[in-house]
């Protein structure tokens, strides 16, 4: 079972504790409380109705954009993003799922973020009742709203992860109420939804930390980010796997994680993916929950559940510069 994660990320997406842009929204509450809201779509939210894959209709408010697929499979017709045009960390990610998986994801999100006082929430908007969890992620630039919910839309269970917007804001309610999904055959609705998002600020990132240890810590890069000379870290990277590859698992020993942590603590700013890879001794597995075109993440871990996850900012020359990391307590012992 996944364990608790404390995340402090620099400019990050997807549901744990981290850092990111400040947004107004929900207030903290104990995990045994429940908030219920009933509403209809707000006419004051202006935008256009768009479609992608199984999503026949979805409201895309002004100043936001629709992106189909996942970070790994951009052609996935069962997933769609609605995010701010100028802020990829303020987003809605909808995915086809099933009720059992969604419930597991919600519980994992609450467990990972118990220090952020997550609360059970239910919101009725339009024809749908969304159930899940919401909490405040206390990032370096202020609190950020994170939530994960699911609902039956037609005959299909849809999981939504929201970063940067309160689950019960007018904008959230309007987007949730606008959703129309085509009828999907039963065998098509069994895809597993990503659990937590490691979104910028509490990063909903619960899903990526399966088998994590009880305590985790996240650090953001300190000081101004710098790029190293072209040739040392620049170069073409696979559009799907970034600097890594399809066969990478990221499995190493705890000693390797601990030594890399010690190195990072004294290495300074501007660290590259290649430098981390060389210290870990292998390529990292893709950190799918936070993966964006301009922000990549990789996972190194042990068979026993300890981990060291690192995110990088992708520069124009293709280099990837250290942005933040999160690791289990044993890594710094």
N, C-alpha and C positions, 0 to 999 in steps of 0.2 A: 504493500500500500504506500502511496506517496506520502511524503512527510512535509513538514513546514518549510516554507521558503521566504527569506527576507531579501527583497530585490531593490537595489539602488542603481538604476540604469541611466545612461546618458543618451537622451533623445530616443528611447525605445518605444515598440508595439505590443500582441497579442493578448494571464490573469493570476499573480503572486503579489509580493510587495516590492515596489521598485521606484522609478522616478520618471518624470515627464512633464508635459505641459500642464499648467493649472487650469482646472475647469470647475465650475460650480455644480453642486448637485446634492446627493444624498448625504445624510449624517450617519455617523457610526452608531451601531447598536449591538447588543450582545447577540450571539449566534442563535439563541433560542427564542428570539423575537421574530415577528413577521410583519411586514408592511404590505398592505393591500391597497391598490389604487384602481379605480374604475373610470374609464374615459372613452371618448370617441376621438377620431383623428382631428387634429386641430387645423382649421381652415387657414389660420394665420401663417402656417409654414408653407412657403412658396417653393415650387420646384417642378420637375418634370417626371413623368412616369416612364420608366425604362424597363427592359427585360434582359434576361440572360439565362440560357439553359432551361431548367425546370421552373425558373422564376418568371412567370408570365407578366407580373406587374410588381414594381417596387418603386417607391417614391425616392427620387434623388433631389434633395433640397438644393437651393441655390448655394453656390460656393462649395459644393461637394461633387464627387464623381463616382461612377460605378466602374468596378473592375471585376471581371469574371475570373473564376478559377481560384486555385490556392497558390501559395507561394512556390510550391514544388510543381504542381500541375496547373498551368494557366489555362488549360482547356477543360478543366473539370466543370461539368455542367451542373453539378450539385452544390457548388459553392459560389458565393458572390460577396464582394466588398462594397460598402458605401462609405467613403471616407472624405475628409476635408481635402480639397484640392491642394492646399498648401501645408498640410500637416497629416502625414500618413499615420500618426499615432492617435488621431481622433477618428474613430472608425466604428462600423458595424460589420461583423462578419457572420453571414448566414451560411449554414451547412445542413444538408439532409442528414438525419441521424435516426436514432430509435430511442424510445423512452428509457429503456434500461441503461443505455450508455450515457444519456443526458443526466440521469440521476447520479450516476457514478461521478460524472464530471463536476456536478454541483457540489457533491460531498467533498471531492478532492480540492476544489477551490476553497471551500470553507476551512478545511484542515490546513491547507498551505498558508492561509491568510488569517488565522485565528487571532493574531496580534493586532489586526486591523479592524476587529469587531465586525465581521461580516454578518449580514442579516438576511433571513429568508424573505423573499419578496414575491408578490403576485400582482400582476397588473392586467386588467381587462381593457383591451383597446380594440375597437372595431368588432370583428367576429371572433377574436381569439383571446385566450387567457394564457398569459405567459407566467411561468413559474421558475424561480431560480434563486440566485444569491447576488447581493450587491455589497460593496464596501468602498471605503475611501483609501486610496493609495497615497501615502504621504511621501511625495517625491521631493527632490532637491529644490524645485521651483514652486512647491505648494501641493495641496491635496488634489487628487485626481479621482474621478468616479470610474469604477470598474464594475461590470456586472456580467453575469452569464445566466441565460434563461432559455427555456424551450417551450414550444406550444405545438398543438396539432393544427396544421394548416391544411384544410381539406382532409385527405387521408394520409398526409405526410407529416412526420415529426420534424420540426425545424429547430436547430440549435442556433442561438445567436450570442455572440460575444461582443460587448460594447466597451470601448475605451474612450475616455475623455468626455463622456456625456452621462448625465444622470439617467437612470433607467426610466424615470417617470417625468422627464422633461417633455415639453411640447414637441420638440423635434423628435425625440425617441418614440413617443407615442404615435406620431404621425407616420413615421417610417414603419413601425411595427404593424400598424393598422392597415397600411397600404398593400401589404404582401398578398400576392395570389400565386399559388403554385399549381402546376398542372398535375393531374392525377398520375401517380406513379405506381407501377406494379409492385406488389409486396416484396418481390425479390430484389427490387431496386432500392428499397428503403433501409437496407441493413448496413450501409456504410458507417464506419465508426467516426464519430465527430471528434475533433481535437478537443482536448479538455481545456485546460486553462490557457488563457492568453497571456503571453508575457507582453502586455501592452505597456506602453510607456508609462508608467506610473503605477504599477501594482501589477503590472503586467500579468495578464490573465494567464500567465504562463504555467498553469498547474500541470498541464498534460505532459510537459517535457521532463518532469522530474520524478518519474516513476521509480520506486525503490530508493528514493532519496533518504538521507539520514535525518534524524530529528531536527537538527538545527542547520540552517543555511544562511549564508551571508552574500550580499551583492555589493559590488563596488563599482563606482563610476570612474572613468579616467580623470585624473587630475591634471590641471594645467592645460595649456592650449594644445590642441591636436596638431601634429606636424606630419608631413609626408616625408618619407625618406627618399633618397636619390632613386631616380628611375633606373630600373635594372636590378635593384636589390629587392624590391617587393612588387614591382609592377609586372604586368604580364597578363596574357589572356587567361580567363577562368571560365570553367564550364557554366553556362547560363542557368543550369539547374542546381549544380552542386557547388557553385562558387569556386573557392580555392581547393576544395576537397574533391571527393570522387564517390561514385555510387557504392563502392565496396567498403568504404570507411566505416568502422564501428566505434572508434574512439576509446576502445577498452585498453586500459593501462593499469599499473599497480598504484596503490595508495601512496607509496613512496614517490612515485613519479609526480603525482598530483601535488604532493607536499613540496617537492623540490621546485616545481614550476611556480608554485605560489610564492616561495621565498625569492626566487629570481624576479618575479614580477614586482614584488614590493620595492625592489631597489633598482629596477631597470629604467625608470623614468617614463616620459611621455613618448608618443609616436611609435609604439610597438606595433609590429606587423603580424599578420597571420603566420607568415613563414617562420618568424622567430618563436611564436608560441608552438607551432607544429614541431620545430626542431627540439624544443625543450620537452614536449610531451613524447616525442619519438614516433609519432604517427599522425595522420590526418584525423580531424575530428568528424564525428557524425553530424549531419545537418540538424540545426536547432530550428525545426520547422515553424514553431509557434511564433517566433519573432522575425522570421525571414521576410525581407523586403528587397526591392530592387537596389536600394541604396543603403541597406543595413543587413548584414549577414550575421548569423550566429552558428556556433559549432559546440558540440558536446564531447567532452572527455569524461570517462567514468570508469569505475571498477566493477567487478562482478558482484561485489558485496553491497553496492548501492551508493558509495561515495561518488562525488562528481565535482567537476570544475567546468562550468559553461562560460563561454566567452563570446561577446558580441563585438562586431567591427563595423566601422563606417566605411562604405565603399567610395573611393575617390574617383575622380574623372579619369585618371590614368589606369584604373583597374586595380590599384593597390587597396588593401584592406587594413585600416588603422584601428587599433584597440579603442573600444568605446566603454565597455563595462564587463563585469564578470559576476558570476554567482557560484558559490561552492558550499559544500557541506562542512560542518564544524571540524571534522577530522582532518580536513585538508590543511588547516592552519595550526594544528597541534604540533 
